[in-house]
C-alpha cells in the first residue's frame, strides 16, 4: 500500500508545495420564512491541484470531499492508477499522428485550433495529462490528420505506447518514442530517477 509521501508531490519537479483551486457553483433553495439559503438544489464543484514551484497542474491528484459531523472535509487523494505512472515514471516524447473524423473538430485554426485538434485526437488525457504541441494538420476527405509532439510520463516504452493508444480517439501512428530525463527537483529532494 502506498503512503501519501509516495504520491503527494508534483509529478514533474517532485515539489511538495501544492495548492488546490476549488471552483464551486451551486443553486440553493431559499426558505421563505427565514431567508436561509442552505439547502442545495444543485451543486457542481471542480478542483484543480497545482504545484506552486513549477506551476504545472497535477492530474494524478484529486480532491475528495466528505461530510463529517456537519463539516465539509477535504483531502487530496491519488487519482486511480495514473499516479504510479506519472510520479514513478519518466518523461517520454512521442511524435505521432492521429486521424480523426472532420466532424469531431469545430475549429482547426486560430487561437482555439490547437486545443480543438488536441481534444479531438486525445480527449481529456491530451489536455490534462499530456504536454502537447500540434505541429500541423491535414484535411483528407472526411477526416483530419493531426501531427503532434507529446510529452507524457510512463515507466516504460510499452506503457507509454499503451497510454497513447488508450487515449487516442482515432487512428494512431507513432512515428518515434524516446525517453527523456526528468526535470530537476524544485525542493532539492531526491527523485528515484
Steps between C-alpha positions, in 0.01 A plus 500: 500500500630844413550777751409864427871583478526280189233688301441832677749692285533666162554237235734730303729664757427289813404805706263452793392864468149442362175694516142423402286741301133423570232639273154461647167574342172431673129564496361528852136477606384804700278451802212751462457535879859562604682602183756224561655368181668184615323208337683423175282424199791460263875514560804465278857521612824481310837481672837549338823408678803707400868503593604840632864449396467404132131603458398175329159343559503166680249268327619205709333659806138580575314661786271268694225665706297347780257621764586423860300633796355780288841610372627462147849344502737490203797274435731449204506143369677325213299485179458130425805324365638792298694634801744207480563560132540876541696517827715190464540525124729708283409740221462355151474706185296366210461628149174365366196553285136438579237487229161616627167569337470855366170531688691464830680833447299821506793737449841397364677837471548814703545519876255216575617272220782325687280429802217366282739276304659370821156429653387319185819292485549407868200621701544597863838325530630720219398817678564396865769230513714559193704798392402533137621709210296477181756542224248509214191323368379379162149466361452167321148446369274453806780494756771719647850365567654676801883499520599548863795486740407366843678480833348246737618312806534122508717230655596336169470540124230233500296688760544829312379335180201348680406835658510670158296220341239512777467880478492526119152573364592400147755309297835547678841473335803542728792626289754509786508452876799598715565514873607838636661596829278620783508876569710591806332492839375832634540417865843341496336168585628188337301337226552129434585575135 
